[in-house]
């Protein structure tokens, strides 16, 4: 579950057994992870899972009731210790950017550099503006900038003092949906050029996938799985993650052997006992599971004798997401190139193309 630590230098960020409550409501429950230098990580989860509280604890805005937080090897939070935010060498990008409307772009960026020699401030402001690609806009005020440009100013202001750690709180939530993923990739490149270690929190998995090297899925105050986007999608550690990440449906299956499971659409090969949830030493025929099928596991094939009825379609430009009804009445999803434009009620041929067999114990035991 922990992010891998560097073997030579200490992790830039280390949380060990952190707990935090608001009254009787425990929102962070023994959370631990490490972040190596130069990594971009994301805490991803639904509203109320505790991810923003974790970020506030890292920043020093909230105390911890148990556990420790270390930044670059220095202890900054413990039950009777709270180093203030200004002494933690962190940069913060807030959800609403928190730019000063009466200051220009260069004025906003210079705000965090007070105390440094004037020449050094000016040089760092120029460097930061260049890194975020806002050259020529230094004298503009926030109201003269687009939302994406304001976000870049907030980012430049946060890393201008050269912090050990950059924290981003839902940084794209105020932007249009179409802009989020593109800007996420741009911000990732900016953070890479600035050689900053960063932690972001979001409830949007597309933002997390666009930005992060490492993603921690949070649920009820705990990290359920710390992994890359590929494994979270194709190798979810539990059913909550399988439901939360991507799209998919569950079909009932029967284990035929330690590496085979039968579902309505055919027989799948995979390491079934590792995830079936029963006595894996004796797992065999009669062991029931539920099998996760993603939209890319169900392939449109006109030549297939296996058919399903189109009950819904969502046009996505290059692709159409079809909801298909099987003979049993159960539904599956299929992502199909959009030149295959089928009508509601039409029956189309399908086949399975499953590289990762993901199974979980049934939510209700069969009779």
N, C-alpha and C positions, 0 to 999 in steps of 0.2 A: 504493500500500500504506500510505502514511503517513496518519495522521489529519490533517485540515486544521488549520493554525495560524492564530491571530488575526493580523490585519494590524497592529494597534497595539501591544499588549503582548506580551511573550514568552510562549511556551507555559508552562503551569503545570508540565508534565512533558515532558521531551525525552530520548529514548534514541537514541544514535547509534552504530551498529556494535558493540553490546554482545555480548561473548563470555564464557562461563563454562564451566568444566570441573570434573569430579570425577575426578581422576587422568587416565586416557586417554579418559574418556567426556565428550565435548563435548556439553553439554545445552542451551546457548544459542549460536546460531550467527549472529553478525553482525546482531543484531536492532535495528531502528530504528522508532520511531514518535513522534508528538507528540500532546499532549492540550491542548486549549484550556481556558480558565477556564470553570468551570461545567458541563463535560461529565461524563457518567458513562460510563466505558468498561469493557469486559470482555475479558479474555484467556480464550478458550474453546478447549478441546481435550481429547483423551483423556489418561488417566493416563500420565505419563512424557514428555509433550511439552515440558516445560521451563517451564510457565507459573508454577508456584509458585516456582521458582528466580528467575525474572524479578521476581516480587513481592518476594522476599527481597533481591534486589540493589537494588531501588528503596528499600526500607525501610532499607538499610544493614546488614542482617544477614549479607550475603555480599559479598565484593569482586568486582570485574570484572577479567578478564584482558586485555580489550581494549575500546576504545570509551569512551563517556562517558555519564553520567546527570546531567541538570540539573533542578533543582526551582526554579520561579519565577526562572529565569535564572541561578541559582547552581550552580556545578559541585560536585557532592556525591560522585561516584564516577568514578574513572579508574584505570588500572593501578597507579599509586603514590599514590593518594589515596582515603581512605575516611572521609568525615565520619560520625561516629557517629549512630545513629538519633535520639537525644534532641536533636540539633542540626539536624535536617532539617525540622522543623515539619510532621510527618506525624502522622496518627491511624491506629490499626490496630485492626481488628476480627478476632479470631482465630476459627478454626473451632470451638473449644470455648468461646468467649466470654471465658474466663480471668477471670471475676468473682471478687472476694474474698469467700468465704463468710461471713466474720465482719463484713463491712461491709454497711450498709443500701444501698438504691438511691442515696440522696444521698451516702453515704460513698464508694461506688464511683465515682460521677461526679466527686466533688471530688478524688479521688486524683491525677488528672492536673493539678490546678490549684495544687499546693503551690508556695509562693513568691509567689503573688498575695495582695494584701490580703484579709483575711477577709470584708469586706463585698462585695468584688468576686467572691470565690469563691461566696458564698451566692447572689448575684444570678445568676451564670452557671449554677449548679446548677439554680435554679428555671426559668430560661429553657430549659435543655436538657431537663429533665423535661417541660416543657410541649410542646416541639417533638416529642418522641417519643410524646406522648399517655399519659404515666404519672402524671398528676396524681392525688394521693390514695394513691399507692403509695410515696412517698418514704421511709417508715420501714420498709418491708418488706425482708426479707432474700432473697437469691437463691433459697433453697430453698422460699420461699413463692410464687414466681412460676412461671408457665408458661414453656415453652421460647421462645415468641414474645416474651413480656415480658422474659425474660433477654436475648434478642437485642437488644431495644430499649435496654436499660440499657448493653450493650456499645457500641452505636452512639452513645448520648449521651455516654458517657465518652470515646469517641474524638474526637468533634468539639467537646467542651466547651472545650478550649484554643484553638479557632479555628485549626486547622491549615491549611496551604496545600493539603494533599492528604490524602485519606482512602483507605486501603487495606483491602480486604476479602478475606479468605482463605477460600474455600468457606463463606460465611456462613450458608447454609441447610442444610448437609449433615446436621445433627443433628435436623432437624425432619421431621415427617410429610410425605409426598409431597403430600397435599391442601393443606397449609398453605404450602408453599414458594412457589407462584406468587402466591397472595394476599398473603403477607407481602412478597414481592419488590416488588410494586407499591406497598405501603405504605412500605417502606424507600426506594424511589425518591422518593416524595413527601416523605418526611422529609428526605432529602439535598437535594432541591430547596429546601425551606423554609429549610434551614440554609445554602444558597448555598455548598455545598461541591463541590469537584472530586474525583472518586472513580475508583478503579480496582479492579475485582473480578476474581478468578480463579475459574473453576468448570469442571467437566466436563459440567454439565447445561445444555443449550441452552435449556430452558424458563426457567430462572433468568436466563440471559443476556438472552433476549428480553424478559422482564418488567422487567428493571432498566436495561439499557444503551441509550445513544444510539448508541454505536459499539462494534463487536465485532471483535476480531482473532482469527482462527482460527489456532491454533498447531499445528504438526506438525513433530516432530523438530527442535525448537529454533528454528524460523523461523515468521514470520507469513506464512501463505499468502494471506490476503485480509483487508483492513481495510475494513469496510463496515457498513451498517445491516442489520437482520434481514431486511428484504424482499429486498434484493439477494442476500444470502447464500443465501436459499431459492430465489429465482427466477432468479438470475444467478450461480451458483457459478463461481469462476474456474478450478477444476480438478476432476478426478474425486474426489479425496479429500474436498473440501468437499461435493460433491454427495452422496457417500455418508454423510458425517458429519452433515449438517444435514437434518432432516426424514426422511421415508420416501420410497421410490421404487424403481423397477426400471429396468433398461436393456434396450431392445429394439434389435435390429439394424436399420439403415436404409441406404438407398441414395440418394445425392444425385441429384436429377433436374435441378436447375438451381441457380444461385447462391442462390436463395431457397426451394427446395423440397426436401424429403426424404420418401421413401416408407418407411413401416413397415407391419407386418402389418395394422394397424387403419385405414390410410388415408394420405393425403398431408398433410403439415404444411408451413405456410408460415413462413419465418423466415430470418434472415441466416446461413445454414448455413456458408458458407466460413470465416467468422471463427473457427469452433471445430472445423472438421473435421480439422485437423491435417495436411493434405496441401498440395500446391502450389495455393494459393488462386487464383492467376491463371488456372489452367487447370482448376479444379474443375468437374466435370460428371458425366455419367452414368457409373456404374461406381465412383464414389468411395464407399467404405463407411464408415459411422459407427455409433456407438451413441447412441441417443436416450433421454434421461432422461424418464420419465413419473412424475409425482407422483400421489398418490391423488385430488387434486382435478382432475386432467386427464382422468380417466375418469368420465363421467357416466352414471348409470342412466337408461335411456330405454326404456320398454315398447314404443314405436312403432318402435324401430330394428330393422333386419333383422340387424345385427351382434350376435351373441350370444356369451356366455361362461358357463362353468360355475362355480358357487360351490363352492370347495374348502375355504374357511375363513371364519369370521366372528368379529369381535371387537366386542361391544356396548360403546358408549361413551356411553350416555345419549341425547343428541340425535342421535347418528350411529352408524352401523355401518361398521366398516372391513372390507370384503370382499376376500378374495383370490380372484381369478378366473383360470380356466385358459382360454386361447385355443385355437383350433382346432389350432395348431401344437404345443400342449403348454406353451408359455411362460406365465408367470404375470404378472399385473398387479394393482395395488391400486386400489380404488375406495372413496371416502368417500361414503356414501349416507345421507340422512335415515332415522332409525330406524323410521319407520312403514312403510318398505319392508323388511319382514322376510321374507327368503327362506331356504329350507332348503338345507342342504348337498346338493350334487348337482343342484340346480335350475339351469336355464339362464335367464339374464336378458339383456335387451337393453341394450346400451351404445353410447355414442358419445364421440368426442373433443371436448374443449373446452380447447385448449392455447393460452394467451396468450404463453407464453415457451418457445420451442423451444431446448432445451439439448442440444448434441451434443458427443461426445468421440471421439477416435480409438478404434477397437476395441482391446481388450486383446490379442487375437490376430488377426493379419491373416487374412482369409478366403482360401481357396485360389483 
